[in-house]
Amino acid sequence: MKFFNSLGNKTETFNPPHSQVVNIFTCGPSIYQKAHIGNFRTFLFEDILVRYLEYVGYRVKRGMNFTDIEGKAIDEAKKRKIDVERLTEENIDEFLKEMHLLKMKIPEYLPKASESVGEAVQIIKLLVETGIAYWHRGNVYFDPLKFPGFGKLFGLDMTKWPRQKRRFHKDTYPGMQWNLGDFILWHGDEKRESVFWDTEIGRGRPAWNIQDPAMIRPYFRETLAIYCGGIDNLYRHHDYTLAVLESITNYPLAKFWLHGQHLSVNGQKMSKSKGNVYYTDTLLRQGYTAAEIRFFLIYGHYRTRLNYSPGAMVKATVKLRGLKNIISQIEKKTAGESKPDAKIARQIKEIFSAGMDSDLNVREALDGLHNMLSGLELSRLKADEASGILAALREIDGVVQIIF
């Protein structure tokens, strides 16, 4: 099994730190708003990853965070004239319902930033003690120049990092460019903050880039096998998370870093200003099933940009229905309690694994299955062969969740 590792920017054979248990942490949704199908494309790639690792025999422990107190959530709550907790809880509830709808496994750990403030404070104290972080006008900032190897995930050339002191005090900034300076860990300026906690380091709230470390540390005190997220997290986020945690530990944060590409709509970036944001319920209202939505979002390589259009959605739906129709015909060829043909079942699973072992190439795996099944002479198919095919497909559907 090989994955493309963002750390090193190359494809590597998967060799987790532990032979039996794979620890995974994945960035959760931005719960200042409802998740759209572009968000779910990333979460579904992660779901396929977890399910396939279990399919090949690993025990997977996964955490996924909810950043429920970052700047965007606070601003959105003010805009809607409700408190932040009400806003984020509504979006978390909706997100979990949609996870069930799309047959996604719920991670074992679902920490919230608002419940991890104490841990964030302890990490900040350690960073200040080492001199990597420092206080300035009531806030705490992290100095990337004091962390050897900063930017190694993205591949930053730190020789070009400005030496003059610059501080960035917002949680997030628009655009994809890097903020070339020190990033904030603790918002302690009481004049700015409407959401805060009274802690042993004073009144304030943890900034976005200390929240993930604070939510990881209570559950995983060792190197993760895999850290996942959308490709946008390679800018101004995952390198920050890595630097914060590796500054206070004596082990790497993660061995493999996997990043999923974006989904566009009719070739354009999805945005509210363009009026082209699609949600799962948008597609449900158009008559598509949850399985068809899931298939569209997983059918393609996770590192390749996916384009949504009405035509592309129809094409994917026709393909899935065609596959299910073939399987329905195969089901009719089974007879009673016929013993499955182990040889043909093994052939089916080998075709599936060939695609999946190649950096989780779902399209290649499913196309291989479709081509194999399409080439069968159904009139000559024996009952035990049909049973063997169905037995293998049921195992495979434990990963893809679209067939039965």
Residue pairs with C-beta under 8 A, 6 or more apart in sequence:
1 13
1 14
1 56
1 356
1 357
2 11
2 12
2 13
2 14
2 357
2 358
2 359
3 11
3 12
3 14
3 226
3 256
3 258
3 359
3 360
4 10
4 11
4 12
4 258
4 303
4 359
5 11
5 12
5 256
5 257
5 258
6 153
6 234
6 257
6 258
6 259
7 152
7 153
7 254
7 255
7 256
7 257
9 155
11 359
12 256
14 256
15 255
16 22
16 58
16 225
16 226
16 255
17 23
17 222
17 223
17 224
17 225
17 255
18 225
20 58
20 59
21 58
21 59
21 60
21 61
22 53
22 58
22 59
22 60
22 61
22 225
22 226
23 60
23 61
23 62
23 220
23 222
23 224
23 225
23 226
24 46
24 49
24 50
24 60
24 61
24 62
24 63
24 224
24 225
24 226
24 227
24 228
25 62
25 63
25 64
25 65
25 216
25 220
25 224
25 226
25 227
25 228
25 254
26 43
26 46
26 62
26 63
26 64
26 107
26 227
26 228
26 229
27 64
27 65
27 212
27 228
27 229
27 230
27 233
27 237
28 64
28 65
28 66
28 67
28 110
29 35
29 39
29 43
29 66
29 91
29 95
30 39
30 67
30 70
30 72
31 66
31 67
31 68
31 73
31 87
31 88
31 91
31 92
31 95
32 70
32 72
32 73
32 75
32 76
32 77
32 87
32 88
32 91
33 76
33 91
34 91
34 94
34 95
34 279
35 43
35 91
35 94
35 95
35 98
35 279
36 270
36 277
36 278
36 279
37 263
37 278
37 279
37 280
37 282
37 283
37 293
37 297
37 308
38 262
38 263
38 270
39 230
40 98
40 102
40 280
40 297
41 260
41 262
41 263
41 297
41 306
42 228
42 229
42 230
42 260
43 99
43 104
44 102
44 104
44 294
44 297
44 298
45 228
45 260
45 298
45 302
45 360
46 228
46 260
47 102
47 104
47 105
48 298
48 302
48 360
48 362
48 399
48 400
49 226
49 228
49 258
49 360
50 60
50 62
50 105
51 105
51 398
51 399
51 400
51 401
52 356
52 360
52 399
53 60
54 60
54 398
55 395
55 396
55 398
55 399
56 353
61 108
61 109
62 105
62 107
62 108
62 109
63 107
63 108
63 109
63 110
63 111
63 215
63 216
63 219
63 220
64 107
64 109
64 110
65 110
65 111
65 112
65 113
65 211
65 212
65 215
65 216
66 88
66 92
66 110
66 111
66 112
66 113
67 73
67 113
67 208
67 211
67 212
68 84
68 85
68 88
68 92
68 112
68 113
68 114
69 84
69 88
69 113
69 114
69 195
69 205
69 206
69 211
70 113
70 171
70 172
70 207
70 208
70 211
71 170
71 171
71 172
71 208
72 171
72 172
73 84
73 87
73 88
74 84
74 194
74 195
76 87
77 83
77 84
77 86
77 87
78 194
80 87
84 195
85 114
88 114
96 106
98 280
99 106
100 106
101 280
101 290
102 280
102 290
102 293
102 294
103 290
103 291
103 294
103 401
109 219
111 215
111 218
111 219
112 215
113 120
113 206
113 211
113 214
113 215
116 206
116 211
116 214
116 215
116 218
117 197
117 199
117 205
117 206
117 214
118 199
119 214
119 215
119 217
119 218
120 185
120 186
120 206
120 210
120 211
120 213
120 214
121 199
121 200
121 201
121 206
123 210
123 213
123 214
123 217
123 244
123 245
123 248
124 133
124 140
124 185
124 186
124 201
124 206
124 210
125 200
125 201
126 247
126 248
127 133
127 140
127 142
127 185
127 244
127 247
127 248
128 134
128 135
128 140
130 247
130 248
131 146
132 142
132 143
132 146
132 147
132 247
133 140
133 141
133 142
133 143
133 185
134 140
134 141
134 143
136 167
137 189
138 188
138 189
138 190
138 202
138 204
139 167
139 169
139 184
139 185
139 186
139 187
139 188
139 189
139 204
140 184
140 185
140 186
140 188
140 201
141 167
141 182
141 183
141 184
141 185
142 182
142 183
142 184
142 185
142 209
142 240
142 243
142 244
143 182
144 150
144 151
144 158
144 161
144 182
144 183
144 243
145 158
145 161
145 163
147 243
147 246
147 247
150 156
150 158
150 239
150 243
151 157
151 158
151 239
152 239
152 242
153 234
153 238
153 239
153 242
153 257
154 178
154 234
154 235
154 238
154 239
156 178
156 239
161 180
162 180
162 181
165 181
165 182
166 180
166 181
166 182
167 181
167 182
167 184
168 179
168 181
168 182
168 183
168 184
169 184
169 187
169 189
170 184
171 184
171 207
171 208
171 209
172 208
172 236
173 179
173 236
176 232
176 235
177 235
178 235
178 236
179 236
183 207
183 209
183 236
183 240
184 207
184 209
185 206
185 207
185 209
185 210
185 244
186 201
186 204
186 205
186 206
186 207
186 210
187 193
187 196
187 204
187 205
187 206
187 207
188 201
188 202
188 203
188 204
189 204
190 196
190 203
190 204
193 204
193 205
195 205
196 203
196 204
196 205
197 203
197 204
197 205
206 214
208 237
209 237
209 240
209 241
209 244
210 244
212 237
212 241
213 241
213 244
213 245
216 224
216 241
216 245
216 253
217 245
222 251
223 251
223 252
223 253
223 254
223 255
224 253
224 254
224 255
225 254
225 255
225 256
226 254
226 255
226 256
226 257
226 258
227 238
227 253
227 254
227 256
227 257
227 258
228 257
228 258
228 259
228 260
229 237
229 238
229 259
229 260
230 259
230 260
230 261
230 262
231 259
231 260
231 261
231 262
232 262
233 259
234 259
238 257
241 253
242 253
242 254
245 253
246 252
246 253
258 302
259 303
260 302
260 303
261 302
261 303
261 304
261 305
261 306
262 269
262 305
262 306
263 270
263 297
263 305
263 306
263 307
263 308
264 270
264 305
264 306
264 307
264 308
265 274
265 276
265 277
265 278
265 307
265 308
265 309
266 276
266 307
266 308
266 309
267 307
267 309
268 274
268 276
270 276
270 277
270 278
271 277
278 308
280 290
280 293
283 292
283 293
283 313
284 290
284 293
288 313
288 317
291 320
291 401
291 402
292 316
292 317
292 320
294 401
294 402
295 316
295 317
295 319
295 320
295 400
295 402
296 308
296 312
296 313
296 316
296 317
297 306
298 362
298 400
298 402
299 316
299 319
299 362
299 363
299 366
300 306
300 362
300 363
301 359
301 360
301 361
301 362
301 363
301 364
302 360
302 362
303 359
319 370
320 402
322 370
323 366
323 369
323 370
323 373
323 403
324 403
326 370
326 373
326 374
326 376
327 373
327 390
327 393
327 403
329 378
330 373
330 376
330 378
330 381
330 386
330 389
330 390
331 386
331 390
333 378
333 381
333 382
333 383
333 385
333 386
334 383
334 386
334 387
334 390
335 383
336 383
338 383
338 384
338 386
338 387
339 384
339 387
340 384
340 387
340 388
340 390
340 391
341 382
341 384
341 385
341 387
341 388
342 388
343 388
344 385
344 388
344 389
344 392
345 388
345 389
345 391
345 392
346 392
347 372
348 369
348 372
348 388
348 389
348 392
348 393
348 396
349 392
349 395
349 396
351 365
351 368
351 369
351 372
352 365
352 368
352 369
352 392
352 396
353 365
354 364
354 365
354 368
355 361
355 362
355 363
355 364
355 365
355 366
355 367
355 368
356 362
356 365
356 399
358 364
362 400
366 400
369 393
369 396
373 389
393 403
393 404
394 403
394 404
396 403
397 403
397 404
